[in-house]
Each structure stands twice: as structure tokens, then as C-alpha cells.
Amino acid sequence: MAKKKSVSSKTHTQKQLNDYANQNNPNNKAYKAKIANDKKMKKTSSRNEAIRSAKQQAKFEAEHGVLYPLDWMCYSNPYDFD
């Protein structure tokens, strides 16, 4: 069995014990606020971050045009391929 997190009354004051209990009670507004903050601060996965970055890049290129040539042959000598 997994250990349940708890706070010892030997090392914490009564106010600290009450605050901890309030933050871990689903019927308390402190618990709901903690859950809401965790959802806001949760880091997005790397896949979602990559997709978001690609969309931002595509939007930028659509608005401002491509800032670099896409054809790799622009940088080479065309007679090298004969």
C-alpha cells in the first residue's frame, strides 16, 4: 500500500495542520483553488508544445511571407548535377 501524505502534530502548529487539512478537503474552497492553480500551471506536453510552435511559425509565414528560400538548389551550382 502507498503511504498517505500527512502532517505531524509534533512538528507543526495547529494553524499549519488546519491549513493542510483545508487544502486537501474536496469540500473546501482552498482545495478547489489549489486544483484550479495546478491546472493553470500544469506544463503542456512536448508534443503539444511542438504542434503549437509549428502553428505559430505557419501563421507568421502566412502573414509576413517566407523569409528564406525553400529550394536547396538555390545554394548550389546547377551544373554540378549534369
Secondary structure, DSSP 8 states (H G I E B T S, - for coil): --------TTTS-HHHHHHHHHHT-TTSHHHHHHHHHHHHH----HHHHHHHHHHHHHHHHHHH--SS---GGGGS-GGGG-
